[in-house]
């Protein structure tokens, strides 16, 4: 053996001996700590179950000497941890494998031990929280319970331990709910608001208690630290925006304060009789007074890393600025025709109010939405112009569909009949060619809407490009408004009134046609024309869809009514059942005559023909179905009456059109329907001859249908049998 090998062998023996000595020293400590952890864990587990499941606590934590035993375990484990760390640094993992297995078991036992410590200490934590809350230390009480809830939220026990954990969680939740409710009551005693309605006045009052400043500080700080301040301020935020701010913007008001015993009351008296709206300066002065009251009363007592107004702003600022911009600034700005000097005076007031809000920390200097109205005069004035456009359109949309009507379009039939349907791939629309609008009747207000839009487009050409682009968005909004507002406002009319349904259909198609422009490429700069076409194409198609939808729903309802009445019974043919059919057909024809009165020369001719032919198709099909519904033999006089009914129906249908029309090209069962009287009147041999010689007859009727007619009309004898055999 070489010298080096001998030295290495001796070093290995020394290392193994050293490890054995260190392990023999640490293993007893490890086993001792493990045993103590297990014993205390068992005691804690039993104590927890007795306390929160059996509700008959035996030994208390003090009797278990819990604090000392826990402290000793933690201290001894910390020393063992340090010694184990030294051992791991000195020896490799292979040598330490058997020791580390036992050490890992100890760590798992300690993890369960800490979980048991959390739940075992739960009762003491909850008792302490109750004690602190009774001394008005709301923060300490609520944070204690919240910390306990965080510790036990993800614990996993089994059996009775799980049931006890649920009981502890429920108790903690109940206590937190009680504390929260009490805190809310205290907050309501400190700060309240009210509304008092009079005949000509509306008075809002904000009341802040002043009797116990230290309690106010405690309540406010507790609300803030426990994240309850936003929830408590939410109701006031709604009141502040929806009622107080809403009326301060719209009406002149008087502000005054009152000193009650231990309380300060801030009153805002709204004058409902005064028809004059307040100007910018008055509105901003009144709002400044309200904010200063909140800051001087509640804000002065609010001790936190945020000011009271900052916290209030978190839940209010977005709606506050939206309200200020929409209801105050935009409605009071001069029109685009007004002088910039008038606007600059308003900007001065607006800038002063904005600086006040920034100093108050209601909004940061970089995020105030008011800056765009202060710094960009041209943009604001143009927005005002566009807002007026939308306002004018809304007023026009409130007019009845049939309030005033006029005829538009051309009566000349052309190949291109204004159908722009992006779902039809074979249809190619050329932007440079105008679309044909068929002659129809529209509401007068729709014509006015398009005139206003065109007027604004002509003016926008003189403005910078960004404003022109913005106007396109507004025009798209108008198209969306029409298809959303009108159906909702005139919902009943569009369900029951045929004339209004037709006008709405025409209006939608007229708007869609007009929004495509003359086309726009021929009258507007190319970038603006391209933007209009690309942005409006979707809403143009939506307009057509909603127009078709309303008329389709009405037609579907009438179709259902026709079918229901004609197929009201399928009893064998008698005079009574024939009268039911006759009445139903007369009803259907009367319905179509009413539609003729309302729709003829109102709808485009093709749409009128399509709509009426849809109902004729349903009526004819229902009559045929009713005829074949019961195939029992029919007496000859009833057969003749049915034939006459079919003939009269055919004659009545033609009266629905003032111009000759080829119904066989529009109603796929028309040929079959007009053949029916002939079949009902023909003799047995004539029917056989018609079947063999008349191609229209064989194309319109199925063989079985002819056989059914023969069986219904003629007695069962050898002649009928012979004919039935021939008809195959």
C-alpha positions in Angstrom: 0.0 0.0 0.0 1.3 3.4 -1.0 1.7 6.2 1.5 -1.1 8.2 -0.1 -3.5 5.3 0.1 -2.7 4.7 3.8 -3.2 8.4 4.6 -6.6 8.4 2.8 -7.7 5.3 4.6 -6.8 6.7 8.0 -8.6 10.0 7.1 -11.8 8.0 6.2 -11.7 6.1 9.4 -11.3 9.4 11.3 -14.2 11.0 9.5 -16.5 8.0 10.1 -15.6 7.9 13.7 -16.2 11.7 14.1 -19.6 11.4 12.4 -20.6 8.5 14.7 -19.6 10.5 17.8 -21.6 13.6 16.6 -24.6 11.5 15.6 -24.7 9.6 18.9 -24.7 13.0 20.6 -27.5 14.5 18.4 -29.8 11.5 18.1 -30.9 11.4 21.8 -31.7 15.2 21.5 -33.7 14.6 18.3 -35.7 11.8 19.8 -36.3 13.7 23.0 -37.7 16.8 21.1 -39.8 14.5 18.9 -41.3 12.8 21.9 -42.0 16.1 23.6 -43.6 17.5 20.4 -45.8 14.5 20.0 -46.9 14.5 23.6 -47.8 18.2 23.7 -49.4 17.9 20.2 -51.7 15.1 21.5 -52.6 17.2 24.5 -53.3 20.3 22.4 -55.4 18.2 20.0 -57.4 16.8 22.8 -57.8 20.3 24.4 -58.9 21.7 21.0 -61.6 19.0 20.5 -62.8 19.3 24.1 -63.1 23.0 23.7 -64.7 23.4 20.3 -66.3 20.0 19.6 -67.3 18.5 22.9 -67.7 21.9 24.6 -66.4 20.4 27.9 -62.9 21.6 28.3 -60.8 19.5 30.7 -57.3 20.8 31.2 -56.6 24.4 30.3 -53.4 25.5 28.5 -52.1 26.8 31.8 -52.6 23.4 33.4 -50.8 21.8 30.5 -47.9 24.3 31.1 -48.3 25.1 27.5 -46.2 28.3 27.3 -43.1 26.9 28.9 -43.3 23.5 27.1 -43.7 25.3 23.7 -40.9 27.7 24.4 -38.6 24.9 25.5 -39.4 22.9 22.4 -38.8 25.9 20.1 -35.5 26.8 21.9 -34.2 23.2 21.8 -35.2 22.7 18.2 -33.4 25.9 17.3 -30.2 24.6 18.9 -30.7 21.2 17.1 -31.2 23.1 13.8 -27.8 24.9 14.2 -26.0 21.6 15.1 -27.6 19.8 12.2 -26.6 22.6 9.9 -22.9 22.2 11.0 -23.2 18.5 10.5 -24.5 18.9 7.0 -21.6 21.3 6.1 -19.1 18.8 7.4 -20.4 15.5 6.0 -21.8 14.5 2.7 -25.5 13.5 2.1 -24.8 9.8 1.8 -23.3 9.6 5.3 -26.1 11.7 6.8 -28.9 9.8 5.1 -30.1 7.8 8.2 -29.9 10.8 10.5 -31.7 13.1 8.1 -34.6 10.7 7.8 -35.3 11.1 11.5 -34.7 14.8 11.3 -37.3 15.2 8.5 -39.9 13.3 10.7 -39.3 15.8 13.5 -39.9 18.7 11.1 -43.2 17.2 9.9 -44.2 16.7 13.5 -43.3 20.3 14.3 -45.4 21.5 11.3 -48.5 19.8 12.7 -47.5 21.0 16.2 -47.6 24.7 15.0 -51.0 24.1 13.4 -52.3 22.8 16.7 -50.8 25.7 18.5 -52.7 28.1 16.3 -56.1 26.5 17.0 -55.4 25.8 20.7 -54.5 29.5 21.2 -57.7 30.5 19.3 -59.9 30.8 22.4 -57.4 33.0 24.2 -57.1 35.2 21.0 -60.9 35.6 20.7 -61.2 36.3 24.5 -58.5 38.9 24.2 -60.2 40.5 21.2 -63.5 40.7 23.1 -61.6 42.4 26.0 -59.9 44.9 23.7 -63.2 45.7 21.9 -64.9 46.4 25.2 -62.2 49.0 25.9 -62.9 50.6 22.5 -59.6 49.3 21.1 -61.3 48.4 17.9 -58.2 48.1 15.9 -56.4 45.6 18.2 -59.6 43.5 18.5 -60.3 43.2 14.8 -56.7 42.7 13.8 -56.4 39.9 16.4 -59.4 38.1 14.9 -58.3 38.7 11.4 -54.8 37.4 12.1 -56.3 34.2 13.7 -58.5 33.8 10.6 -55.5 34.0 8.4 -53.6 31.3 10.4 -56.4 28.8 10.5 -57.9 29.4 7.0 -55.7 26.7 5.2 -55.4 24.2 8.1 -56.3 20.6 7.3 -57.6 18.4 10.1 -59.6 15.2 10.0 -62.5 13.7 12.0 -63.5 15.6 15.1 -60.6 17.9 14.6 -62.1 19.2 11.3 -65.5 19.7 13.1 -63.8 21.6 15.9 -61.9 23.7 13.3 -65.2 24.6 11.7 -66.6 25.6 15.1 -63.6 27.9 15.8 -63.8 29.4 12.3 -67.5 30.1 12.8 -66.9 31.8 16.2 -64.1 34.0 14.7 -66.4 34.9 11.8 -69.2 35.8 14.2 -67.0 37.9 16.4 -65.6 39.8 13.3 -69.2 40.3 12.1 -70.2 41.7 15.5 -67.2 44.0 15.6 -67.9 45.2 12.1 -71.6 45.9 12.9 -70.7 47.8 16.0 -68.1 49.8 14.1 -70.7 50.6 11.5 -73.1 51.8 14.2 -70.4 54.0 15.8 -69.7 55.4 12.3 -73.3 56.2 11.7 -73.4 58.0 15.1 -70.4 60.1 14.0 -71.4 60.9 10.5 -74.9 61.0 8.9 -76.7 62.6 6.0 -80.3 63.2 5.2 -82.7 64.6 2.6 -85.7 66.7 3.4 -88.2 67.5 0.7 -90.4 70.6 0.7 -92.9 72.1 -1.7 -90.3 74.2 -3.5 -87.1 73.3 -1.7 -84.9 70.3 -1.2 -82.6 70.4 1.8 -79.5 68.1 2.2 -77.9 67.9 5.6 -74.5 66.5 6.6 -74.1 66.0 10.3 -70.7 65.3 12.1 -70.5 64.7 15.8 -68.0 66.8 17.7 -68.5 65.7 21.3 -65.7 63.1 21.6 -62.8 63.8 19.2 -60.7 60.9 20.6 -63.5 58.4 19.9 -63.9 59.8 16.4 -60.2 59.3 15.8 -60.4 55.7 17.0 -63.4 54.9 14.8 -61.9 56.5 11.7 -58.5 54.8 12.2 -60.2 51.5 12.9 -62.2 51.7 9.7 -59.1 52.6 7.8 -56.8 49.9 9.2 -59.4 47.2 8.9 -60.2 48.2 5.3 -63.8 49.0 6.2 -63.6 52.7 5.4 -64.4 52.1 1.7 -67.5 50.0 2.5 -68.8 52.6 5.0 -68.2 55.4 2.6 -69.9 53.7 -0.4 -73.4 54.7 0.6 -72.4 58.3 1.1 -70.5 58.2 -2.2 -73.8 57.2 -4.0 -75.7 59.9 -2.1 -73.0 62.5 -2.8 -72.9 61.8 -6.6 -76.5 60.8 -7.4 -78.3 63.3 -5.3 -76.2 66.1 -3.8 -73.9 66.7 -6.7 -76.7 66.1 -9.2 -78.8 68.9 -7.8 -76.0 71.3 -6.9 -75.1 71.2 -10.6 -78.6 71.8 -11.8 -80.1 74.2 -9.3 -79.1 77.3 -7.4 -78.8 76.6 -3.7 -78.1 78.2 -0.3 -75.4 76.8 2.1 -75.5 77.4 5.8 -74.2 75.6 9.0 -75.9 74.9 12.3 -74.4 74.1 15.7 -76.3 71.5 17.6 -75.3 70.1 21.0 -72.2 68.1 20.2 -72.7 68.2 16.5 -72.1 70.4 13.4 -74.7 70.4 10.7 -73.9 71.5 7.1 -77.1 72.3 5.1 -77.5 72.7 1.3 -80.9 74.1 0.5 -81.8 73.5 -3.2 -84.2 76.0 -4.8 -86.5 74.0 -7.1 -88.5 77.1 -8.1 -85.6 78.9 -9.7 -85.6 78.1 -13.4 -82.2 79.8 -13.9 -79.3 77.3 -13.8 -76.2 78.2 -11.8 -73.1 79.3 -13.7 -69.7 77.7 -13.4 -68.5 79.9 -10.6 -71.5 79.3 -8.5 -71.3 75.5 -8.9 -67.6 75.4 -8.1 -68.0 77.6 -5.1 -70.7 75.4 -3.7 -68.7 72.2 -4.3 -65.6 73.9 -2.7 -67.7 74.6 0.5 -68.9 71.0 0.7 -65.3 69.6 0.3 -64.0 72.0 2.9 -66.6 71.0 5.4 -65.7 67.3 5.0 -62.0 68.0 5.3 -62.4 70.3 8.3 -64.6 67.9 10.3 -63.8 64.3 9.4 -60.5 65.0 7.7 -58.9 66.8 10.7 -59.6 63.7 12.8 -58.3 61.2 10.2 -54.9 59.9 11.3 -53.6 57.6 8.5 -51.1 57.5 5.7 -53.9 58.9 3.4 -56.1 61.9 4.0 -59.8 61.4 4.4 -60.5 63.1 1.1 -58.0 60.7 -0.6 -59.9 57.7 0.7 -63.2 59.3 -0.2 -61.8 59.9 -3.7 -60.9 56.2 -4.2 -64.6 55.3 -4.5 -65.9 58.6 -5.9 -63.5 60.4 -8.1 -64.3 58.6 -11.4 -68.1 59.2 -11.1 -67.5 62.7 -9.7 -65.5 63.8 -12.7 -67.8 62.0 -15.2 -70.7 63.9 -13.6 -68.9 67.2 -13.6 -67.9 66.8 -17.2 -71.2 65.4 -18.6 -73.7 67.5 -16.6 -71.8 70.6 -15.8 -69.0 71.4 -18.2 -70.4 70.1 -21.5 -73.8 71.5 -20.9 -72.5 74.9 -20.1 -69.8 75.4 -22.7 -70.6 77.8 -25.6 -71.3 76.4 -29.0 -68.7 76.1 -31.7 -70.0 79.4 -33.1 -69.3 81.2 -29.8 -66.2 83.2 -29.2 -63.1 81.7 -27.6 -63.1 84.6 -25.1 -66.3 83.4 -23.5 -64.8 80.0 -23.1 -61.5 81.4 -21.6 -63.5 82.9 -18.7 -64.9 79.4 -18.0 -61.5 77.9 -18.2 -60.2 80.2 -15.5 -62.9 79.0 -13.1 -62.3 75.4 -14.1 -58.6 75.7 -13.6 -59.1 77.3 -10.1 -61.4 74.5 -9.0 -59.0 71.9 -10.4 -56.1 73.3 -8.4 -58.3 73.2 -5.3 -59.0 69.5 -5.8 -55.3 68.8 -6.3 -54.3 70.7 -3.1 -57.1 68.8 -1.3 -55.6 65.5 -2.7 -58.9 64.5 -4.2 -57.1 64.0 -7.5 -53.4 63.9 -8.4 -51.9 66.6 -10.5 -51.1 64.2 -13.3 -54.5 62.4 -13.4 -57.1 65.1 -13.4 -59.6 64.6 -16.2 -60.3 68.4 -16.2 -57.0 69.1 -17.8 -58.2 68.2 -21.2 -60.9 70.8 -20.9 -58.5 73.4 -19.6 -55.7 72.9 -22.1 -57.4 71.9 -25.3 -60.0 74.6 -26.0 -60.6 73.6 -29.7 -61.1 70.0 -28.7 -63.6 70.8 -26.0 -65.6 73.1 -28.3 -65.7 70.5 -31.0 -66.9 67.9 -28.5 -69.6 70.3 -27.5 -70.7 70.5 -31.2 -70.7 66.7 -31.4 -72.6 66.3 -28.2 -75.3 68.7 -29.5 -75.4 66.5 -32.6 -76.2 63.5 -30.4 -78.7 65.5 -28.4 -80.6 66.6 -31.5 -80.6 63.1 -32.8 -82.1 61.8 -29.5 -84.8 64.4 -29.7 -85.7 63.3 -33.2 -85.7 59.6 -32.2 -88.4 60.4 -29.7 -90.8 61.4 -32.4 -93.5 58.9 -33.4 -92.6 56.7 -36.4 -95.7 57.9 -38.3 -95.6 61.5 -37.1 -94.6 62.7 -40.5 -93.7 60.7 -43.6 -92.3 61.2 -47.0 -91.5 59.2 -50.2 -87.9 58.5 -51.1 -86.2 56.4 -53.7 -86.9 55.5 -57.3 -89.7 53.5 -58.7 -87.6 52.3 -61.6 -86.4 48.7 -61.2 -82.7 48.3 -61.5 -80.3 45.4 -61.3 -78.7 46.8 -58.2 -81.5 47.1 -55.7 -79.6 48.5 -52.7 -78.7 45.1 -51.2 -75.4 45.3 -49.3 -75.1 42.1 -47.5 -71.6 41.2 -46.3 -72.7 37.6 -45.7 -73.2 37.0 -49.4 -69.8 36.4 -50.9 -71.1 36.7 -54.5 -72.2 40.3 -53.9 -69.5 42.8 -54.9 -70.0 46.4 -53.8 -68.0 48.9 -55.7 -67.3 52.0 -53.5 -67.3 54.4 -56.5 -70.9 53.4 -57.6 -74.0 54.6 -55.8 -76.5 52.0 -54.7 -80.1 52.0 -55.9 -82.8 52.8 -53.3 -86.2 51.4 -54.2 -89.2 53.7 -53.8 -90.6 53.6 -50.2 -92.1 55.7 -47.5 -89.9 56.7 -44.5 -90.4 58.8 -41.3 -89.6 62.4 -41.6 -87.2 62.4 -38.6 -84.9 59.9 -40.3 -84.5 62.3 -43.3 -83.7 65.1 -40.8 -81.1 62.8 -39.1 -79.3 62.3 -42.4 -79.4 66.0 -43.2 -77.8 66.8 -39.9 -75.1 64.2 -40.4 -74.3 65.5 -43.8 -74.2 69.1 -42.6 -71.7 68.1 -39.8 -69.6 66.1 -42.3 -69.4 69.2 -44.6 -68.3 71.3 -41.6 -65.7 68.7 -40.4 -63.8 69.0 -43.7 -62.6 72.4 -42.5 -61.3 71.0 -39.2 -58.1 69.2 -38.3 -58.0 65.5 -39.2 -58.4 64.3 -35.6 -61.7 66.0 -35.3 -63.0 64.6 -38.5 -62.1 61.1 -37.3 -63.9 61.7 -34.0 -67.1 62.8 -35.9 -67.0 59.4 -37.7 -67.3 57.7 -34.3 -70.3 59.9 -33.4 -72.0 59.0 -36.7 -71.5 55.3 -35.9 -73.0 56.0 -32.5 -76.1 57.5 -34.2 -76.6 54.4 -36.3 -76.3 52.3 -33.1 -78.6 54.6 -31.2 -81.3 54.2 -33.9 -81.3 50.4 -33.8 -81.2 50.4 -30.0 -83.5 53.3 -28.8 -86.3 53.2 -31.4 -87.2 49.5 -30.9 -87.2 49.9 -27.1 -89.2 53.2 -27.1 -91.8 51.9 -29.7 -91.8 48.3 -28.6 -95.5 47.9 -28.6 -95.9 49.7 -32.0 -93.3 47.3 -33.5 -95.2 44.3 -32.3 -98.8 45.3 -33.2 -98.9 48.3 -35.7 -98.2 47.2 -39.3 -97.7 50.7 -40.5 -95.0 51.5 -37.9 -93.4 48.1 -38.6 -93.1 49.0 -42.3 -91.8 52.5 -41.6 -89.2 51.1 -39.2 -88.1 48.6 -41.8 -87.8 51.4 -44.4 -86.1 53.8 -42.0 -83.4 51.2 -41.2 -82.8 50.5 -44.8 -82.8 54.2 -45.7 -80.3 55.0 -43.0 -78.1 52.0 -44.1 -78.3 53.2 -47.7 -77.6 56.8 -46.8 -74.7 56.0 -44.5 -73.0 54.4 -47.5 -72.9 57.9 -48.9 -73.3 59.3 -52.4 -70.7 57.4 -52.2 -68.4 59.3 -49.8 -65.4 59.0 -52.2 -67.2 61.4 -54.5 -67.8 64.1 -52.0 -65.3 63.8 -49.1 -61.5 63.6 -48.9 -60.3 60.1 -49.5 -59.0 59.4 -45.9 -62.3 60.5 -44.3 -64.3 58.6 -46.9 -62.3 55.4 -46.4 -62.7 55.8 -42.6 -66.4 56.3 -42.9 -66.9 53.3 -45.1 -64.7 50.9 -43.0 -66.2 52.0 -39.6 -69.8 52.1 -40.7 -70.0 48.9 -42.7 -70.8 46.8 -39.6 -73.5 49.0 -38.1 -75.0 49.5 -41.6 -75.5 45.7 -41.9 -76.8 45.7 -38.3 -79.4 48.3 -39.3 -80.6 46.1 -42.1 -80.7 43.1 -39.8 -82.8 44.8 -37.1 -85.2 46.2 -39.7 -85.7 42.7 -41.2 -86.0 41.2 -37.7 -89.0 43.3 -36.7 -90.9 42.7 -39.9 -90.0 39.0 -39.8 -91.2 38.6 -36.2 -94.5 40.3 -37.1 -95.0 38.0 -40.1 -94.1 35.0 -38.1 -96.7 35.9 -35.6 -99.3 36.3 -38.3 -98.3 33.0 -39.9 -98.8 31.2 -36.6 -102.3 32.8 -36.2 -103.3 31.8 -39.7 -102.1 28.2 -39.2 -103.8 28.0 -35.8 -107.1 29.3 -37.1 -107.2 27.1 -40.3 -106.1 24.0 -38.5 -108.3 24.7 -35.5 -109.9 21.2 -35.8 -109.2 18.1 -37.9 -112.7 16.6 -37.4 -114.4 14.8 -40.3 -115.8 17.2 -42.9 -119.2 18.5 -41.9 -121.1 21.8 -42.5 -119.8 22.9 -39.0 -116.2 22.1 -39.7 -116.4 23.7 -43.1 -117.8 26.9 -41.5 -114.7 26.9 -39.2 -112.4 26.7 -42.2 -114.4 29.3 -44.1 -114.2 31.7 -41.2 -110.5 31.1 -40.8 -109.8 31.7 -44.5 -111.9 34.9 -44.4 -109.9 36.0 -41.3 -106.6 35.4 -43.1 -107.7 37.3 -46.2 -109.0 40.2 -44.1 -105.6 40.3 -42.3 -103.8 40.4 -45.6 -106.1 43.2 -46.9 -105.3 45.2 -43.8 -101.6 44.7 -44.5 -102.3 45.7 -48.1 -103.8 49.0 -46.9 -100.8 49.6 -44.6 -97.9 48.3 -46.7 -98.8 48.8 -50.3 -96.9 51.8 -51.7 -95.2 52.1 -48.3 -92.8 49.1 -48.4 -90.6 48.7 -51.4 -92.6 46.7 -54.0 -90.4 43.7 -53.8 -90.6 43.6 -50.0 -94.3 44.0 -50.1 -94.6 41.1 -52.5 -92.3 39.0 -50.5 -94.1 39.7 -47.2 -97.6 39.1 -48.5 -96.6 36.0 -50.5 -95.1 34.6 -47.3 -98.6 34.8 -45.7 -100.4 33.5 -48.8 -98.0 30.6 -48.9 -98.8 29.8 -45.3 -102.6 30.1 -45.8 -102.6 27.9 -48.9 -100.4 25.3 -47.3 -102.6 25.3 -44.2 -105.8 24.9 -46.4 -104.2 22.0 -48.2 -103.1 20.4 -45.0 -106.5 20.8 -43.5 -108.1 19.2 -46.5 -106.0 16.1 -46.2 -106.1 16.1 -42.4 -109.1 13.8 -42.3 -109.6 11.4 -45.2 -113.0 10.1 -44.4 -115.6 10.2 -47.2 -117.2 13.6 -47.8 -120.7 14.3 -49.1 -120.9 15.8 -52.6 -122.3 19.2 -51.5 -119.4 19.7 -49.1 -117.0 18.9 -51.8 -118.6 21.5 -54.0 -118.5 24.1 -51.2 -114.7 23.3 -50.6 -114.1 23.8 -54.4 -115.9 27.1 -54.3 -113.9 28.1 -51.2 -110.7 27.4 -53.0 -111.8 29.3 -56.1 -112.9 32.3 -54.1 -109.6 32.3 -52.2 -107.6 32.3 -55.5 -109.6 35.3 -56.7 -109.2 37.2 -53.4 -105.4 36.6 -53.4 -105.1 38.3 -56.8 -106.8 41.4 -55.4 -104.0 41.9 -53.0 -101.8 43.1 -55.9 -102.7 46.0 -58.1 -100.3 45.0 -60.8 -100.4 41.5 -62.5 -98.1 39.1 -60.7 -96.8 35.6 -61.4 -97.6 34.0 -58.1 -96.3 30.6 -59.3 -92.7 32.1 -59.2 -93.1 33.4 -55.7 -95.3 30.7 -54.0 -94.0 27.2 -54.6 -97.3 25.5 -53.9 -99.4 28.0 -56.0 -99.8 25.7 -59.0 -101.0 22.9 -56.6 -103.4 25.2 -54.9 -105.1 26.5 -58.1 -105.5 22.9 -59.4 -107.4 21.9 -56.3 -110.9 23.3 -57.4 -110.5 21.4 -60.6 -109.8 18.1 -58.7 -112.7 18.7 -56.4 -115.1 19.2 -59.2 -113.9 16.6 -61.7 -115.5 13.2 -62.1 -113.7 10.0 -61.5 -112.6 9.4 -65.1 -111.7 13.1 -65.5 -109.3 12.8 -62.6 -107.6 9.8 -64.1 -107.3 11.6 -67.4 -105.9 14.7 -65.8 -103.3 12.7 -64.0 -102.1 11.0 -67.1 -102.2 14.0 -69.4 -101.6 17.1 -67.3 -97.9 17.5 -66.5 -98.6 20.4 -64.1 -100.9 18.1 -62.2 -98.4 15.3 -61.8 -95.6 17.8 -60.9 -97.8 19.5 -58.3 -99.4 16.6 -56.6 -98.1 13.4 -55.2 -99.7 10.2 -56.4 -101.0 9.4 -52.9 -102.6 12.8 -52.6 -104.7 12.2 -55.8 -105.7 8.8 -54.5 -106.8 10.4 -51.2 -109.0 12.8 -53.0 -110.6 10.0 -54.9 -111.2 8.0 -51.7 -112.7 11.1 -50.0 -115.1 11.9 -52.9 -116.2 8.6 -54.5 -117.8 5.5 -53.0 -115.8 2.3 -52.6 -116.7 0.2 -55.6 -115.0 -1.6 -58.5 -114.8 1.6 -60.6 -112.9 3.5 -57.9 -110.7 0.5 -57.4 -109.9 0.4 -61.1 -109.0 4.1 -61.2 -106.9 3.8 -58.1 -104.9 1.1 -59.7 -104.3 3.3 -62.8 -103.0 6.1 -60.6 -99.5 4.9 -59.7 
